[in-house]
Amino acid sequence: MRYTDGGGLTAKQRARREQVRFEVAELFTQGVSPPQVARRLRVSRKSAYAWHARWRDGGTEALRSKGPSGLLSRMKPEWRAWLAAELEGVHAGPFPYVDGIANAGR
């Protein structure tokens, strides 16, 4: 699986992004404009303006992470275990592998 929790950011990455948004809220409280916030924290102006709008309407709480995005997996745990066992040792790619080397019709 590409992502540990099914898609998007890991919990650690979400926490880091949330911390950045809390820093943004502190800067907005100090009267720093969105373009200045974008420069200081090296984020896009679009994000800074979006965060400013959310902060203006709901304060710091409005910038809190909403958790992982997307739907929860409908795959049953026993199916997940079966699939992991079936895929054990299978290599991704369009060609059959022998000893870790792709054989493209040789």
Buried (B, 14 or more C-beta within 10 A) or exposed (E): EEEEBBEEBEEEEBEEBBEBBEBBBEBBEEEBEBEEBBEEBEBEEEBBBEBBEBBEEEEBEBBBEEEBEEEEEEEEEEEEEEEEEEEEEEEEEEEEEEEEEEEEEE
